[in-house]
Amino acid sequence: MNIRIIQVILDVFDHYGENIRFEEERFEEALNDEAPDLLDECFWIIRGFQTGIYDSIIFD
């Protein structure tokens, strides 16, 4: 996994706000728009947010 995806996520949160993570389609579109070369990483990040795994890692 490319570590640059972390910066992309932070950039998306800065631009759209942290609550975008609750709007799956919009969040996925924003990630894909910001990092079209990291589509695999974006896919796994979205799946992680859907399962709730990142909520405990990032937001607690």
Summary of the structure (lengths in Angstrom):
residues: 60
radius of gyration: 10.3
end to end distance: 23.0
largest distance: 29.3
contacts: 146
relative contact order: 0.17
helix: 85%
strand: 0%
